[in-house]
Amino acid sequence: MTLRNSLVLTASAAVLLSGCATSNNPRDPFEKFNRAVFSFNDAVDRTALKPAATVYKKATPEFVQTGVNNFFGNLSDLWSSVNNFAQFKGRDGMNDLTRFAVNSTFGLVGFLDIATPAGLRKHNEDLGQTLGYWGVPSGPYLMLPLLGPSTIRDTAVLPGDWWGDAWTHVNDIPWRNSGIVLRAVDQRASVLDASNLLEDAALDRYEFIRDGYLQRRSSKVLDTDKAQVRAEKVQEKLDKVQERVQEKLGVKKAETPGDEAPAPADAAPAQPAQQQSAPNNPPAPAPVSSEPVRK
């Protein structure tokens, strides 16, 4: 499926879904349809995906789970670098490309993540974020069967993201399908504890997931999380500079002539020079000169 055909199908689906628009929420005009798909996805998750993820998490050693997560995450770094370059983020693009090169070689084809401890932060950029960077609006919220939360814009470019996924280019179909299933189970297992807490909470899970997804998606497109990290680093540097300035000013102040260090709180106040003599011993009179006074 080409990107053009995907855009046409997405636009057609939006027209068909307009008949299901019963929500007053401008971000979720297809709420009735989305809730139906959410119920379907939830049923599939409870009967198949969650039990498989539970068995996988209990039976698989933790280092194997980490290796599987690192392997597929390493493949996503390659497509992330392409999207960073498309957004004119050259430093982030080189960062992700270096991550892929380092982990693919020294990290044993990506099973070991040695790039993160080396200071190469992961970004996870996709084609939907690239369009958002260039001003393409996200459009209404859309719940996709099996794939979960999305938007009209992100749904339209899904074929591009699938093509950018290196694993989809594996020619061996059984290996490719097995990898897709393994990645889905591994991703579900990574959020197993959080989903259990969400299910136990007395709230509307559909609204919680929708609002959380839209907020997180907006922050990723606008890079507000990156701006916050940069602001925190700048603030740390300013604090260190301020501490150094205060230390230097303190040293100069102590070295300035005429400045006396404050006396300790428990030190007795100094007595005047005249009061230091004993009261019974008055000071001796000044000696009188024996020379005659000259007139």
TANORZI-V855586 format. One record per pair of residues at least 6 apart in sequence whose ideal C-beta (glycine too) atoms are under 7 Angstrom apart, sorted by the first residue. I is the first residue (numbers start at 1). GAP is how many residues later the second one is. Records with the same first field share a line. If there is no record, write none. Layout:
I = GAP + GAP
This chain:
1 = 158
3 = 154 + 156 + 157
6 = 150 + 152 + 153
7 = 149
10 = 142 + 145 + 146
14 = 138
17 = 13 + 16
20 = 10 + 12 + 13
21 = 8 + 9
22 = 9 + 10
23 = 6 + 8
25 = 6
27 = 113 + 114 + 187
28 = 6 + 112 + 113 + 182
29 = 111
30 = 110 + 112
34 = 107 + 108 + 109
35 = 171
37 = 106 + 107 + 108
38 = 105 + 168
40 = 105
41 = 104 + 105 + 107
44 = 102
49 = 135 + 139
50 = 138
52 = 133
53 = 132 + 135 + 136 + 139
54 = 138
56 = 129 + 133
57 = 132 + 135
65 = 121 + 124
67 = 44
68 = 114 + 118
69 = 117 + 121
70 = 40 + 41 + 42 + 43
71 = 38 + 39 + 40
72 = 111
74 = 26 + 29 + 30 + 36
75 = 35 + 90 + 91 + 92
76 = 48
77 = 19 + 22 + 23 + 45
78 = 22 + 88
79 = 85 + 86
80 = 16 + 43 + 44 + 45
81 = 12 + 15 + 16 + 19
82 = 82
83 = 42 + 43 + 44 + 46 + 47
84 = 8 + 9 + 12 + 39 + 41
85 = 8
86 = 44
87 = 43 + 46
92 = 31
95 = 25 + 26
96 = 27
98 = 22
99 = 16 + 21 + 23
102 = 12 + 13
103 = 7 + 9 + 10 + 11 + 12
104 = 6
106 = 8
107 = 6 + 7
116 = 6
126 = 35
127 = 30 + 33 + 34 + 37
128 = 25 + 26 + 29
129 = 91 + 92
131 = 22 + 26
132 = 6 + 89
133 = 88
136 = 17
137 = 16
138 = 13 + 15 + 79
139 = 12 + 13 + 14
140 = 11 + 12
141 = 10 + 69 + 73
142 = 8 + 9 + 10 + 13
143 = 6
144 = 6 + 11
149 = 60 + 61 + 64
162 = 6
167 = 9 + 12
170 = 6 + 9
198 = 7 + 10
219 = 6
253 = 6
254 = 7
277 = 6
